[in-house]
């Protein structure tokens, strides 16, 4: 496992989706999942499932967009956690036999959180990504079908640059900023609350 993790080729393959721009990623998946000409739907039809309108079905559009964004960020997140695991001293693994699994479990919980934050997984990154999903929607669904993919960021864009309600869009942006700041502070407080256990 460690040997695979040190492979430059494997790391490049895992990290490749994150290096592709969001717009390009959205276009690729939009073409691949096209109900008529998409390669993904052709495979589904070949194995007997049938063609599925991933981006045009109001029940599937938002989960599909979420899956595309998860696919893009999974490789980076996995590498960050792998880097954090590699920073754990080997003698810590022996503490399970000497002092029981409780101390080891506590160490893993706190040490991995700290290492992940130090290597780029900052508190609030995940929900910031959720709230900042815009380009994928702009390329694929435009907030549809039937407003099923109208996220708060897309709603702000519509009001500001489509309906030209700049005051309302600005107020929504400020409210979103306050909500994200509160969620980030709470998450940082929770993550830091267990650091004293390492002492």
Residue frames as qw, qx, qy, qz and C-alpha x, y, z in Angstrom:
[[0.000, 0.885, 0.465, 0.000, 0.00, 0.00, 0.00],
 [0.293, -0.811, 0.111, 0.494, 2.78, 2.44, 0.90],
 [0.441, -0.139, 0.599, 0.654, 4.56, 1.53, -2.33],
 [0.232, 0.628, 0.648, 0.363, 1.48, 2.36, -4.37],
 [0.142, -0.930, -0.275, 0.200, 1.10, 5.66, -2.50],
 [0.363, -0.648, 0.307, 0.596, 4.64, 6.67, -3.47],
 [0.527, 0.277, 0.630, 0.498, 4.05, 5.98, -7.16],
 [0.009, 0.377, -0.093, -0.922, 4.20, 9.24, -9.11],
 [0.191, -0.099, -0.720, -0.660, 2.13, 7.81, -11.95],
 [0.268, -0.506, -0.819, 0.038, -0.62, 6.62, -9.60],
 [0.150, -0.563, -0.360, 0.729, -0.69, 9.95, -7.78],
 [0.054, 0.209, -0.359, -0.908, -0.93, 11.77, -11.10],
 [0.241, -0.288, -0.812, -0.447, -3.87, 9.61, -12.19],
 [0.267, -0.580, -0.708, 0.303, -5.68, 10.13, -8.88],
 [0.146, -0.563, -0.174, 0.795, -5.05, 13.87, -8.91],
 [0.186, 0.123, 0.591, 0.776, -5.86, 14.37, -12.61],
 [0.068, -0.701, -0.667, -0.244, -9.62, 15.08, -12.16],
 [0.303, -0.801, -0.274, 0.438, -8.85, 17.90, -9.73],
 [0.337, -0.362, 0.316, 0.810, -6.46, 19.51, -12.21],
 [0.134, 0.422, 0.672, 0.593, -9.18, 19.74, -14.86],
 [0.153, -0.071, 0.108, -0.980, -11.15, 22.98, -14.79],
 [0.376, 0.281, 0.712, -0.522, -14.71, 22.74, -13.45],
 [0.559, 0.530, -0.050, -0.636, -16.18, 23.88, -16.75],
 [0.388, 0.408, -0.774, -0.292, -14.25, 21.26, -18.74],
 [0.090, -0.013, 0.958, -0.272, -15.24, 18.57, -16.24],
 [0.479, 0.393, 0.479, -0.622, -18.90, 19.56, -16.53],
 [0.549, 0.527, -0.336, -0.555, -18.77, 19.53, -20.34],
 [0.214, 0.302, -0.923, -0.105, -17.10, 16.10, -20.43],
 [0.178, 0.158, 0.903, -0.358, -19.66, 14.53, -18.10],
 [0.505, 0.473, 0.211, -0.691, -22.53, 16.31, -19.87],
 [0.517, 0.458, -0.565, -0.452, -21.44, 14.74, -23.16],
 [0.131, 0.192, -0.970, 0.072, -20.77, 11.35, -21.60],
 [0.182, 0.283, 0.834, -0.436, -24.20, 11.21, -19.95],
 [0.393, 0.225, -0.231, -0.861, -26.16, 12.61, -22.87],
 [0.711, 0.126, 0.571, -0.390, -29.30, 10.45, -23.27],
 [0.796, 0.566, 0.052, -0.210, -28.89, 10.08, -27.04],
 [0.660, 0.649, -0.334, 0.179, -25.19, 10.26, -27.89],
 [0.318, -0.760, 0.505, -0.259, -23.43, 9.84, -24.54],
 [0.470, 0.329, -0.816, 0.066, -20.94, 7.02, -24.06],
 [0.179, -0.134, 0.779, -0.585, -22.16, 6.44, -20.49],
 [0.684, 0.205, 0.293, -0.635, -25.75, 5.95, -21.59],
 [0.687, 0.398, -0.530, -0.299, -24.61, 3.74, -24.46],
 [0.219, 0.256, -0.899, 0.281, -22.93, 1.46, -21.92],
 [0.406, 0.040, 0.623, -0.667, -26.03, 1.46, -19.72],
 [0.762, 0.317, -0.059, -0.562, -28.17, 0.47, -22.69],
 [0.538, 0.411, -0.729, -0.100, -25.69, -2.23, -23.70],
 [0.099, 0.126, -0.908, 0.387, -25.83, -3.89, -20.27],
 [0.266, -0.440, -0.829, -0.219, -29.65, -3.73, -20.28],
 [0.140, -0.448, -0.522, 0.712, -30.36, -0.87, -17.88],
 [0.243, 0.800, 0.497, 0.230, -31.48, 1.56, -20.57],
 [0.316, 0.419, -0.018, 0.851, -30.73, 5.21, -21.19],
 [0.355, -0.685, -0.510, 0.380, -31.12, 7.56, -18.22],
 [0.201, 0.799, 0.126, 0.552, -31.62, 11.34, -18.56],
 [0.601, -0.286, -0.428, 0.611, -29.20, 12.26, -15.78],
 [0.199, -0.125, -0.096, 0.967, -29.15, 16.03, -16.34],
 [0.285, -0.201, -0.366, -0.863, -32.72, 16.45, -17.60],
 [0.554, -0.476, -0.675, -0.104, -34.63, 14.52, -14.95],
 [0.228, -0.754, 0.140, -0.600, -35.58, 16.77, -12.04],
 [0.848, -0.508, 0.091, -0.122, -35.00, 13.95, -9.56],
 [0.913, -0.014, 0.083, 0.400, -31.57, 12.99, -10.93],
 [0.411, 0.795, -0.045, 0.443, -30.07, 16.33, -12.01],
 [0.282, -0.854, 0.312, -0.307, -28.89, 17.57, -8.61],
 [0.850, -0.372, 0.365, 0.072, -27.48, 14.18, -7.46],
 [0.823, 0.411, 0.146, 0.363, -25.67, 13.94, -10.81],
 [0.197, 0.863, -0.178, 0.431, -24.10, 17.38, -10.38],
 [0.578, -0.709, 0.362, -0.181, -23.10, 16.45, -6.83],
 [0.940, -0.061, 0.284, 0.179, -21.55, 13.19, -8.08],
 [0.634, 0.653, -0.014, 0.414, -19.53, 15.05, -10.74],
 [0.064, -0.857, 0.305, -0.410, -18.12, 17.44, -8.13],
 [0.790, -0.490, 0.359, -0.086, -17.40, 14.60, -5.69],
 [0.917, 0.246, 0.146, 0.278, -15.56, 12.72, -8.45],
 [0.418, 0.784, -0.144, 0.435, -13.45, 15.79, -9.16],
 [0.202, -0.781, 0.396, -0.439, -12.36, 16.34, -5.53],
 [0.945, -0.310, 0.039, -0.095, -12.07, 12.75, -4.27],
 [0.837, 0.287, -0.201, 0.419, -8.51, 12.22, -5.55],
 [0.156, 0.638, -0.317, 0.684, -7.15, 15.35, -3.87],
 [0.635, -0.569, 0.198, -0.484, -8.89, 14.55, -0.59],
 [0.991, -0.102, -0.063, 0.056, -7.56, 10.98, -0.64],
 [0.665, 0.411, -0.271, 0.561, -3.99, 12.19, -1.23],
 [0.142, -0.674, 0.287, -0.665, -4.27, 14.72, 1.59],
 [0.823, -0.445, 0.163, -0.312, -5.43, 12.05, 4.02],
 [0.947, 0.134, -0.146, 0.251, -2.74, 9.67, 2.79],
 [0.372, 0.587, -0.328, 0.640, -0.11, 12.35, 3.46],
 [0.464, -0.621, 0.269, -0.571, -1.50, 12.83, 6.96],
 [0.971, -0.219, 0.019, -0.097, -1.35, 9.10, 7.64],
 [0.795, 0.351, -0.256, 0.423, 2.27, 8.95, 6.52],
 [0.060, 0.673, -0.349, 0.649, 3.16, 11.58, 9.14],
 [0.788, -0.528, 0.066, -0.310, 2.04, 9.31, 11.99],
 [0.034, -0.616, 0.776, -0.132, 5.09, 7.88, 13.87],
 [0.647, 0.061, -0.739, -0.180, 5.38, 4.08, 13.77],
 [0.187, 0.032, -0.823, 0.536, 5.60, 3.76, 17.53],
 [0.478, -0.019, 0.199, -0.855, 2.05, 5.07, 17.78],
 [0.743, 0.045, -0.510, -0.431, 0.79, 1.88, 16.18],
 [0.502, 0.049, -0.809, 0.303, 2.35, -0.10, 19.03],
 [0.200, -0.180, 0.462, -0.845, 0.38, 1.85, 21.63],
 [0.747, -0.129, -0.293, -0.582, -2.66, -0.29, 20.83],
 [0.787, -0.052, -0.602, 0.121, -0.95, -3.27, 22.42],
 [0.380, 0.098, -0.556, 0.732, 0.59, -1.35, 25.31],
 [0.115, 0.103, 0.411, -0.899, -2.19, 1.03, 26.35],
 [0.374, 0.495, 0.748, -0.236, -5.23, -0.29, 24.56],
 [0.331, 0.445, 0.583, 0.594, -7.12, 0.94, 21.52],
 [0.080, -0.900, -0.407, 0.137, -8.73, 3.97, 23.22],
 [0.301, -0.722, 0.191, 0.593, -5.54, 6.06, 23.19],
 [0.356, -0.039, 0.666, 0.654, -4.77, 5.07, 19.60],
 [0.159, 0.673, 0.677, 0.252, -8.29, 5.92, 18.47],
 [0.153, -0.913, -0.202, 0.320, -8.08, 9.32, 20.16],
 [0.360, -0.507, 0.400, 0.673, -4.74, 10.00, 18.53],
 [0.324, 0.255, 0.722, 0.555, -5.97, 9.08, 15.06],
 [0.066, 0.830, 0.552, 0.037, -9.02, 11.32, 15.43],
 [0.183, -0.919, -0.014, 0.349, -7.01, 14.37, 16.48],
 [0.434, -0.440, 0.507, 0.601, -3.77, 13.80, 14.56],
 [0.385, 0.341, 0.703, 0.491, -5.44, 13.14, 11.22],
 [0.072, 0.910, 0.407, -0.011, -7.65, 16.20, 11.63],
 [0.274, -0.836, 0.177, 0.441, -4.62, 18.37, 12.39],
 [0.446, -0.222, 0.637, 0.588, -2.54, 16.91, 9.54],
 [0.346, 0.579, 0.667, 0.317, -5.39, 17.26, 7.06],
 [0.004, -0.966, -0.207, 0.155, -5.81, 20.91, 7.98],
 [0.355, -0.697, 0.372, 0.500, -2.07, 21.50, 7.64],
 [0.383, -0.067, 0.736, 0.555, -2.00, 19.87, 4.20],
 [0.112, -0.040, -0.463, -0.878, -4.86, 21.84, 2.72],
 [0.330, -0.509, -0.758, -0.241, -8.12, 20.42, 4.14],
 [0.002, -0.161, 0.344, -0.925, -9.11, 23.57, 5.98],
 [0.136, 0.427, 0.784, -0.429, -12.22, 23.65, 8.15],
 [0.367, 0.644, 0.245, -0.624, -15.19, 24.60, 6.06],
 [0.010, 0.345, -0.686, -0.641, -13.76, 23.50, 2.70],
 [0.122, 0.245, 0.944, 0.183, -16.45, 20.90, 2.10],
 [0.164, 0.736, 0.605, -0.256, -19.46, 23.11, 2.73],
 [0.043, 0.678, -0.203, -0.705, -17.78, 25.98, 0.87],
 [0.061, -0.118, 0.825, 0.549, -17.55, 23.70, -2.17],
 [0.131, 0.508, 0.851, -0.016, -21.22, 22.82, -1.82],
 [0.095, 0.819, 0.332, -0.459, -22.27, 26.47, -1.67],
 [0.014, -0.661, 0.375, 0.650, -19.93, 27.48, -4.48],
 [0.456, 0.192, 0.805, 0.328, -21.22, 25.02, -7.10],
 [0.322, 0.702, 0.101, -0.627, -21.96, 27.34, -9.99],
 [0.182, 0.525, -0.616, -0.558, -20.00, 26.52, -13.12],
 [0.134, 0.047, 0.983, 0.120, -21.25, 22.91, -13.31],
 [0.298, 0.606, 0.650, -0.349, -24.84, 24.13, -13.16],
 [0.230, 0.725, -0.123, -0.637, -24.16, 26.93, -15.66],
 [0.096, 0.387, -0.785, -0.474, -22.78, 24.46, -18.19],
 [0.015, -0.091, -0.991, -0.102, -25.27, 21.62, -17.74],
 [0.055, -0.546, -0.834, 0.051, -28.72, 22.51, -16.37],
 [0.001, -0.384, -0.107, -0.917, -29.01, 26.31, -15.96],
 [0.299, -0.126, 0.496, -0.806, -30.87, 25.74, -12.70],
 [0.795, 0.053, -0.113, -0.593, -33.38, 23.32, -14.20],
 [0.221, -0.375, -0.637, -0.636, -35.19, 21.17, -14.87],
 [0.476, -0.695, -0.443, -0.307, -38.08, 22.75, -12.97],
 [0.178, -0.818, 0.311, -0.449, -35.64, 24.63, -10.66],
 [0.945, -0.302, -0.123, 0.019, -34.35, 21.33, -9.25],
 [0.771, 0.003, -0.115, 0.626, -30.71, 22.46, -9.45],
 [0.039, 0.832, 0.023, 0.553, -31.22, 26.08, -8.42],
 [0.648, -0.272, -0.431, 0.566, -28.64, 26.43, -5.66],
 [0.219, -0.864, -0.240, 0.385, -28.25, 29.60, -3.59],
 [0.332, -0.431, 0.365, 0.756, -25.29, 30.77, -5.71],
 [0.178, 0.290, 0.715, 0.611, -27.23, 30.26, -8.93],
 [0.086, -0.809, -0.581, 0.021, -30.23, 32.05, -7.40],
 [0.273, -0.743, 0.005, 0.611, -28.01, 35.04, -6.56],
 [0.280, -0.145, 0.576, 0.754, -26.64, 35.04, -10.11],
 [0.108, 0.548, 0.747, 0.361, -30.13, 34.93, -11.62],
 [0.142, -0.878, -0.406, 0.209, -31.35, 37.85, -9.54],
 [0.311, -0.697, 0.154, 0.628, -28.25, 39.95, -10.11],
 [0.137, -0.382, 0.593, 0.695, -27.34, 39.33, -13.76],
 [0.069, 0.321, 0.851, 0.409, -30.53, 37.99, -15.36],
 [0.134, -0.787, -0.599, -0.064, -33.30, 39.88, -13.56],
 [0.286, 0.485, -0.103, 0.820, -31.01, 42.83, -12.70],
 [0.562, -0.772, -0.175, -0.240, -32.16, 42.97, -9.07],
 [0.516, 0.457, -0.491, 0.533, -28.72, 43.95, -7.84],
 [0.314, -0.531, 0.400, -0.678, -29.86, 45.12, -4.40],
 [0.908, -0.207, 0.101, -0.351, -31.63, 41.84, -3.65],
 [0.894, 0.265, -0.298, 0.206, -28.70, 39.80, -5.00],
 [0.243, 0.562, -0.496, 0.616, -26.28, 41.82, -2.85],
 [0.579, -0.450, 0.343, -0.587, -28.40, 41.22, 0.24],
 [0.990, -0.017, -0.053, -0.133, -28.48, 37.49, -0.51],
 [0.685, 0.445, -0.418, 0.398, -24.69, 37.46, -0.95],
 [0.089, -0.560, 0.499, -0.656, -24.19, 39.16, 2.43],
 [0.809, -0.293, 0.220, -0.459, -26.59, 36.71, 4.10],
 [0.956, 0.186, -0.218, 0.067, -24.73, 33.78, 2.51],
 [0.405, 0.550, -0.498, 0.534, -21.41, 35.19, 3.72],
 [0.412, -0.500, 0.441, -0.621, -22.71, 35.48, 7.30],
 [0.949, -0.107, 0.067, -0.290, -24.10, 31.92, 7.23],
 [0.848, 0.335, -0.325, 0.251, -20.82, 30.49, 5.90],
 [0.133, 0.598, -0.509, 0.605, -18.82, 32.45, 8.48],
 [0.656, -0.409, 0.346, -0.532, -20.97, 31.07, 11.32],
 [0.992, 0.055, -0.044, -0.101, -20.75, 27.50, 10.03],
 [0.649, 0.500, -0.415, 0.396, -16.96, 27.82, 9.59],
 [0.134, -0.587, 0.508, -0.616, -16.46, 29.19, 13.11],
 [0.837, -0.267, 0.250, -0.406, -18.58, 26.41, 14.62],
 [0.957, 0.227, -0.167, 0.070, -16.70, 23.76, 12.65],
 [0.415, 0.580, -0.488, 0.504, -13.32, 25.19, 13.64],
 [0.431, -0.529, 0.443, -0.581, -14.42, 25.23, 17.29],
 [0.958, -0.099, 0.115, -0.245, -15.49, 21.60, 17.12],
 [0.848, 0.384, -0.278, 0.237, -12.27, 20.48, 15.40],
 [0.242, 0.585, -0.493, 0.596, -10.07, 22.33, 17.88],
 [0.655, -0.551, 0.161, -0.492, -11.97, 21.16, 20.94],
 [0.986, -0.169, 0.006, 0.011, -10.20, 17.79, 20.96],
 [0.552, 0.647, -0.392, 0.349, -6.64, 19.00, 20.51],
 [0.319, -0.673, 0.508, -0.433, -6.00, 19.03, 24.25],
 [0.966, -0.140, 0.142, -0.161, -6.44, 15.25, 24.27],
 [0.800, 0.458, -0.281, 0.269, -3.01, 14.92, 22.66],
 [0.019, -0.763, 0.456, -0.457, -1.23, 16.46, 25.62]]
